[in-house]
Amino acid sequence: MHRILVREGLNRLDHMDRATGEVIRYERDRPGDLLHVDVKKFGLIPPGGGWKVNGRAGFQTGRKQIEADRAELLSGVYGGRTIGEPIALLVRNRDLLDAMERGPARLGFQHLRGEIVRESDGLAMSSRNQYLSPAERSTATVIHRTLRGMRDEMLAGTARLVVEARAGVELAEAGFEVDYTAVRTPDLVEPSAAPQVYAAPGRRVALIAARLGRTRLIDNIEFELP
């Protein structure tokens, strides 16, 4: 990770703001409110999964190819899904991504989510909010209102596809360019991959990603479907 940050010119705090060189430190009361670097090291996962999926018998490890370590800077979303972090530095491992697309449970881990910190009017706090004009800032609160509407409609028994479509229309009429409106299980498994899960009660999350002017906003709200 340090080698990548050096190459990208981001290895020193005073490099973060090249215009002023000023070092700004942020302190918050709760862990998870701050941006953090989480470094993980994964081995090569072959097609079909590794030993946790298929057992150790006859399983061999070994890196047969060197993948590029070119870093990508992600902000809030990847592959049409929220990533749970405001900023992430991604170094691709194709084998790992293939395995993750089959569901995190197959890799033996689960997603943990922190509390969303909101403004008094419901807008999720984000550094990208500074790019909103006063008029856009007022309109942006429609996202949280729409999420609450999606939750209420699901709890009232409205079909998921209808809820998603109505939310998209509501956002478009308010002036948003909609990327997605979706209701998923917390592990973000696609409905077509787990129809029996979506037919049963349980935890759900309503998700929205939409552009307002030049700013892309994302938000979500979790709820229990009885």
Secondary structure, 3 states (H helix, E strand, C coil): CHHHHHHCCCCCHHHCCCCCCCCCCCCCCCCCCCCCCCCCCCCCCCCCCCHHHHCCCCCCCCCCCCCCCCEEEECCEECCEECCCCCEEEECCHHHHHHHHCCHHHHCCCCCCCCCCECCCCCECCHHHHHCCHHHHHHCCHHHHHHHHHHHHHHCCCCHHHHHHHHHHHHHHCCCEEEEEEEECCCCCCHHHCHHHHCCCEEEEEEEEEEECCEEEEEEEEEEEC
